[in-house]
Amino acid sequence: MNLAKPHLDVGLFSTQRDAQLAFWQQTVGLPYDHMGKVGGGVQQHRHHMNGSILKMNHSRDPLPAVPPSGIVGLEIARDGLAAPRPLADPDGNRVSLVPKGANGVAGIAVLLRVNDPAAHDRFWTEAMQFERAGEDRYRCGDSLIVIAERGKVERSPQWRGPGYRYTTVQVWDCLAEYAGILARGGTSGGEPRILGETVRYAFVCDPDGNHIEISQRASLTGGKL
């Protein structure tokens, strides 16, 4: 995969704008970048985390009552820590600040609960072309996908819903990478679209239906979409 940025981004949805912004900025200590409108009454508040972006998507309307995604936690590397610092945001989403480099976490690690670890291993190494970084661990740039739990994950067709809902891979060519992932056995979660002059994006799904955004962002790649 031809990455435009060596970091995964993470998206969550919430109806608690002020409480969430206070948590991620003040408790976790993430620098605020900017807010963008993504349609459907949703405003995306973007925060920096070691080169990755935490996308706190605030919905003005109630979110659909869908099963939780398989994303069960987030680890963020932080200099100067002697031990992990577990936290939970106002909606109960788990996040831990961890010593930089602990268990290979240089930037962030996205923690998954999965139904079938073998299916995930094939997906992340073959369809997504991530590097295997140890048992149940897959590297994209300096970010990690970690199979942290094994258990029931209910598939949802919705990528919008409460809590952590998706990850984002920033690439040079959305159309080529999307087609390549499908050709290597991945499943579509949404065909390519263009949002203004900002981004071309598509979605694919992992074996449990978790959505992964394949994003070609003009500010990273330059030129026109």
Secondary structure, 3 states (H helix, E strand, C coil): CCECCCCCEEEEEECCHHHHHHHHHHHCCCCEEEEEEEECCEEEEEEEECCEEEEEEEECCCCCCCCCCCEEEEEEEECCCCCCEEEECCCCCEEEEEECCHHHCCCEEEEEEECCHHHHHHHHHHHCCCEECCCCEEEECCEEEEEEEECCCCCCCCCCCCEEEEEEEEECCHHHHHHHHHHCCCEEEEEEEEECCCEEEEEEECCCCCEEEEEEEHHHHCCCC
